[in-house]
Amino acid sequence: MLKIRLQRVGRKNDPSFRVVCTDSRKGPKSGNNVEILGAYDPKRDNVAIKGDRVEHWISQGAQVSDTVNNILRKEGIIKTKKKHVSRGKKNTRTPEAEEVKTEEAVEAEGDAPVTTEEAPLATDAPAEEEKQGEAPVEEAEAPKEEVSTEEVVEEKKEVV
């Protein structure tokens, strides 16, 4: 399958990219590109892409990576929705799944307040966990009964 994606060609700490059409099974640094479609320099915000060639490859069934999709959309070459791009780990969440109610949506539904759910705090631990660990803080800090020294002396005399 063909894929339109970025290929890094910049120096260390100076990234710049080629927009290439390549086989998706080939690595981005392999150099086995079907065609070089343009260039992208994020530091200087320069974009030079051959729009007609991109449209040609898309019509031939080439898939566009998320980052290239957003660049092409910004340049007006294709008309699609912006895609969420995350750095590092693959993000399994989609923007549609995280829809947040706007004020207009709340008004349309009625007078229901907007609620946000928060993760439970560490202090909200179940009672079973307290039993397994050390005694709760309340029991440990409970004041002990004071015993006078006279009583202690009397108990020692009885034992001897």
C-alpha positions in Angstrom: 0.0 0.0 0.0 1.3 3.5 -0.8 1.6 6.1 1.9 2.2 9.8 1.7 4.3 10.7 4.7 7.3 12.8 6.0 10.9 11.8 5.6 13.3 13.7 7.8 16.3 15.2 6.0 17.4 18.0 8.4 20.5 18.3 10.5 20.6 17.7 14.2 18.4 20.2 16.1 17.3 21.7 12.7 14.5 19.5 11.4 13.2 19.7 7.9 11.2 17.1 6.0 10.4 15.8 2.6 6.9 14.9 1.7 7.2 11.5 -0.1 5.0 8.9 -1.6 6.4 5.5 -0.6 5.5 1.9 0.0 4.2 1.6 3.6 6.3 -1.5 4.2 9.6 0.4 3.6 11.2 2.4 6.4 11.2 6.2 6.1 15.0 6.3 5.8 15.3 3.6 3.2 15.3 6.1 0.3 13.1 3.8 -1.8 10.5 6.5 -2.5 8.0 6.4 -5.4 8.0 10.1 -5.7 9.2 13.2 -3.8 6.1 15.4 -3.5 7.5 18.4 -1.6 9.2 19.8 1.5 8.2 21.0 4.9 10.3 23.1 7.3 8.5 23.4 10.7 11.0 25.9 12.2 10.6 28.5 9.4 7.0 27.3 8.6 7.8 26.8 5.0 5.7 24.4 3.0 6.3 23.6 -0.7 4.1 20.7 -1.9 3.1 19.7 -5.4 -0.7 19.7 -4.9 -1.6 18.1 -8.2 0.8 15.1 -7.6 -0.6 14.6 -4.1 -4.1 14.5 -5.5 -2.9 12.1 -8.2 -1.5 9.6 -5.6 -4.5 9.9 -3.4 -6.7 9.1 -6.3 -4.5 6.0 -6.9 -5.2 4.8 -3.4 -2.3 6.3 -1.4 -3.0 6.8 2.3 -2.0 10.1 4.0 -0.3 10.1 7.4 -2.0 12.2 10.1 0.7 14.9 10.1 0.8 15.2 6.3 -3.0 15.3 6.3 -3.0 18.3 8.7 -0.3 20.1 6.6 -2.3 19.5 3.3 -5.5 20.7 5.0 -3.7 23.8 6.2 -2.4 24.5 2.7 -5.9 23.9 1.2 -4.8 21.0 -1.0 -7.3 18.6 0.5 -10.6 19.1 2.4 -10.7 16.8 5.4 -11.0 17.0 9.1 -8.0 17.8 11.2 -6.5 14.6 12.8 -5.1 14.4 16.3 -1.4 13.8 16.3 0.4 12.8 19.4 4.1 12.5 20.2 5.6 9.3 21.5 3.1 6.5 22.3 0.3 5.8 20.0 -2.9 7.5 21.2 -5.9 5.2 21.3 -8.3 7.9 22.1 -10.1 9.8 19.4 -11.3 13.4 19.6 -14.9 12.3 19.0 -14.8 10.1 22.1 -13.8 13.1 24.3 -16.5 15.5 23.3 -17.0 18.1 25.9 -20.4 19.6 26.4 -20.5 23.2 25.3 -22.8 25.8 26.9 -25.1 25.6 23.8 -25.4 21.9 24.1 -26.3 22.2 27.8 -29.0 24.8 27.0 -30.4 22.6 24.3 -30.7 19.7 26.7 -32.2 21.7 29.5 -31.0 23.0 32.8 -28.7 20.0 33.5 -25.3 21.3 34.8 -22.1 20.4 33.2 -20.3 17.8 35.3 -16.7 16.7 35.1 -15.6 13.4 36.6 -12.4 13.3 38.5 -10.3 10.3 39.5 -10.7 9.2 43.1 -8.1 10.5 45.5 -5.7 8.2 47.2 -7.4 9.0 50.6 -10.6 7.4 49.3 -9.1 3.9 49.7 -11.5 1.1 50.5 -11.8 -0.2 54.1 -10.3 -3.6 53.1 -7.0 -2.0 52.2 -6.8 -0.4 55.6 -7.2 -3.8 57.3 -4.4 -5.3 55.3 -1.9 -2.6 56.0 -0.9 -0.9 59.2 -3.4 0.4 61.7 -5.2 3.5 60.6 -3.7 6.8 61.7 -6.7 7.5 64.1 -6.0 4.3 66.1 -2.2 4.9 66.2 -2.5 8.4 67.5 -5.1 7.6 70.1 -4.0 8.8 73.6 -2.9 6.0 75.9 -4.1 5.7 79.5 -1.7 7.2 81.9 -0.5 5.0 84.6 1.0 6.5 87.7 4.4 5.4 88.8 3.0 4.2 92.2 0.8 1.6 90.5 3.8 0.3 88.5 5.9 0.0 91.7 3.0 -1.9 93.5 2.6 -4.3 90.5 6.4 -5.1 90.6 6.2 -5.8 94.3 3.4 -8.2 93.8 5.3 -10.1 91.1 8.4 -10.5 93.2 
